[in-house]
Amino acid sequence: MTRTYVVTGSASGIGAATKRALHAQGARVIGVDLRDADVEADLSTTEGRDAAVARVLELSGGVVDGVIACAGIAAPAPITVAVNFFGVTAMLEGLLPALRASSAPRAAVVSSMASLQPVSPAIVDAALAGDEPGALAAAAALAEQGPELGYLAYPSSKRALSRWVRRESISEAWAGSGVPLNAVAPGTVTTPMTQGLLGNPEGLAMVDAAVPMPLNYHQPAESIANLLVWLTSVENTHMAGQTIYCDGGADATLRGDDIWSWNDPAPAA
């Protein structure tokens, strides 16, 4: 039976690679993007998200087997939070009834290894509370102080997204409906979004210092697409709430070999 997938950000980068990989497996893909997609919509706005969900439901007949949310931006501005967090979560929540109509529903999102970088607690907390005006206001206040602080919108949006996935994946709404929900965190992916930054020595040095990738260096979009395809395949029955760092070893380099002892009992005095 042909599976129907919804891929946001389908016109370029990881989304386009994911769409190609799904088509190669014979799946039907409903692409969502600002342009050059089956559903053209602006996921930075409530109106755009609502319109996208409505159109997807119309095209799918109300049954969706997989949702893969790849749409995202990295501007030092509030719109980054609007797209990367609220655009993703609104699409997933809006399409959850259509996923429940599938016999093997799956969902996955693109987070980032930037989720491990410093963040704005105000943005993260507001996002997780569902307070979009508050989150955007916090991002705007940082952006007004310059692009360096404005950039915090990006890791904050991805931190909040990974936490949302972890929290929601075990809820009655998702786990209770039999829908595995997970995230993938890339390292530095060679896409149109990163081309300008990687194309000059100063930008390249900055990126490589923040995202050390000892395994195979910068990665193609396909390395993420293939993982997203597996996460939303019928074979994935029990993975829930994970952010999988497919990042050339950046996470292991930055956090080291012990991410478990935080929960060890304190030694006796």
Secondary structure in CASP SS format (residue, H / E / C, confidence):
PFRMAT SS
TARGET T0000
AUTHOR 0000-0000-0000
METHOD secondary structure of the structure
MODEL  1
M C 1.00
T C 1.00
R C 1.00
T E 1.00
Y E 1.00
V E 1.00
V E 1.00
T E 1.00
G C 1.00
S C 1.00
A C 1.00
S C 1.00
G H 1.00
I H 1.00
G H 1.00
A H 1.00
A H 1.00
T H 1.00
K H 1.00
R H 1.00
A H 1.00
L H 1.00
H H 1.00
A H 1.00
Q C 1.00
G C 1.00
A C 1.00
R E 1.00
V E 1.00
I E 1.00
G E 1.00
V E 1.00
D E 1.00
L C 1.00
R C 1.00
D C 1.00
A C 1.00
D C 1.00
V E 1.00
E E 1.00
A C 1.00
D C 1.00
L C 1.00
S C 1.00
T C 1.00
T H 1.00
E H 1.00
G H 1.00
R H 1.00
D H 1.00
A H 1.00
A H 1.00
V H 1.00
A H 1.00
R H 1.00
V H 1.00
L H 1.00
E H 1.00
L H 1.00
S H 1.00
G C 1.00
G C 1.00
V C 1.00
V C 1.00
D C 1.00
G E 1.00
V E 1.00
I E 1.00
A E 1.00
C C 1.00
A C 1.00
G C 1.00
I C 1.00
A C 1.00
A C 1.00
P C 1.00
A C 1.00
P H 1.00
I H 1.00
T H 1.00
V H 1.00
A H 1.00
V H 1.00
N H 1.00
F H 1.00
F H 1.00
G H 1.00
V H 1.00
T H 1.00
A H 1.00
M H 1.00
L H 1.00
E H 1.00
G H 1.00
L H 1.00
L H 1.00
P H 1.00
A H 1.00
L H 1.00
R H 1.00
A C 1.00
S C 1.00
S C 1.00
A C 1.00
P C 1.00
R E 1.00
A E 1.00
A E 1.00
V E 1.00
V E 1.00
S C 1.00
S C 1.00
M H 1.00
A H 1.00
S H 1.00
L H 1.00
Q C 1.00
P C 1.00
V C 1.00
S C 1.00
P H 1.00
A H 1.00
I H 1.00
V H 1.00
D H 1.00
A H 1.00
A H 1.00
L H 1.00
A C 1.00
G C 1.00
D C 1.00
E H 1.00
P H 1.00
G H 1.00
A H 1.00
L H 1.00
A H 1.00
A H 1.00
A H 1.00
A H 1.00
A H 1.00
L H 1.00
A H 1.00
E C 1.00
Q C 1.00
G C 1.00
P H 1.00
E H 1.00
L H 1.00
G H 1.00
Y C 1.00
L C 1.00
A H 1.00
Y H 1.00
P H 1.00
S H 1.00
S H 1.00
K H 1.00
R H 1.00
A H 1.00
L H 1.00
S H 1.00
R H 1.00
W H 1.00
V H 1.00
R H 1.00
R H 1.00
E H 1.00
S H 1.00
I C 1.00
S C 1.00
E C 1.00
A C 1.00
W C 1.00
A H 1.00
G H 1.00
S H 1.00
G C 1.00
V C 1.00
P C 1.00
L E 1.00
N E 1.00
A E 1.00
V E 1.00
A E 1.00
P E 1.00
G C 1.00
T C 1.00
V E 1.00
T C 1.00
T C 1.00
P H 1.00
M H 1.00
T H 1.00
Q H 1.00
G H 1.00
L H 1.00
L H 1.00
G C 1.00
N C 1.00
P H 1.00
E H 1.00
G H 1.00
L H 1.00
A H 1.00
M H 1.00
V H 1.00
D H 1.00
A H 1.00
A H 1.00
V C 1.00
P C 1.00
M C 1.00
P C 1.00
L C 1.00
N C 1.00
Y C 1.00
H C 1.00
Q E 1.00
P C 1.00
A H 1.00
E H 1.00
S H 1.00
I H 1.00
A H 1.00
N H 1.00
L H 1.00
L H 1.00
V H 1.00
W H 1.00
L H 1.00
T C 1.00
S C 1.00
V C 1.00
E C 1.00
N C 1.00
T C 1.00
H C 1.00
M C 1.00
A C 1.00
G C 1.00
Q C 1.00
T E 1.00
I E 1.00
Y E 1.00
C E 1.00
D C 1.00
G C 1.00
G C 1.00
A H 1.00
D H 1.00
A H 1.00
T H 1.00
L H 1.00
R H 1.00
G C 1.00
D C 1.00
D C 1.00
I C 1.00
W C 1.00
S H 1.00
W H 1.00
N H 1.00
D C 1.00
P C 1.00
A C 1.00
P C 1.00
A C 1.00
A C 1.00
END
